[in-house]
């Protein structure tokens, strides 16, 4: 089963990471004379800092920290905003274990005997 709460936590971490990596890329992009490799450079920075960030401040494993780096690269804030209301509603629907039965559908055994 998909753990939507864990995904939401990873996206929040990626939002913080994307603020850091965006600043790093902006400060260091002057090293590139053309913007041909800037996207690849940004991806590498996101992945590298993502792994270091997750190992330093969380107990997240390497594969998960790579996902955090990827989310940071593609725009975690945009993903989080688009899923914000949906994550909570789907989690409630999945975890809801109560069944409501209307009074019209209840069969009373005493009434059947008579």
Secondary structure as UniProt FT lines:
FT   HELIX           4..28
FT   HELIX           29..31
FT   TURN            36..37
FT   HELIX           38..57
FT   HELIX           62..74
FT   HELIX           76..95
FT   HELIX           103..105
FT   HELIX           109..113
//
